[in-house]
Amino acid sequence: MSHRDDAVVLKDEERQPCEIWTRVMGYHRPVSSFNIGKKGEYAERLHFRESACGPLTPCRPEA
């Protein structure tokens, strides 16, 4: 039996909205409460991954 056989499948009417929170000015707030300017700033955010640095993996900017 594969992992997919155990997957739970929900109908659209069984789903519920997911509230997204983010950190703003030192505290957490729901994105739904943002004004139009703050929603624009949130949409323009860049996402990145930070890799670990150490003796075997020196820190270098990715190309």
URFEN-V79604 format. One record per pair of residues at least 12 apart in sequence whose ideal C-beta (glycine too) atoms are under 10 Angstrom apart, sorted by the first residue. I is the first residue (numbers start at 1). J is the second residue. D is the distance in whole Angstrom. If there is no record, write none. Layout:
i & j & d
I & J & D
I & J & D
This chain:
i & j & d
17 & 32 & 9
19 & 31 & 8
19 & 32 & 6
19 & 33 & 10
20 & 32 & 8
20 & 42 & 9
21 & 33 & 10
22 & 34 & 9
22 & 38 & 10
22 & 42 & 7
22 & 45 & 9
24 & 38 & 7
24 & 41 & 9
24 & 42 & 8
25 & 38 & 10
31 & 43 & 10
48 & 62 & 9
49 & 62 & 9
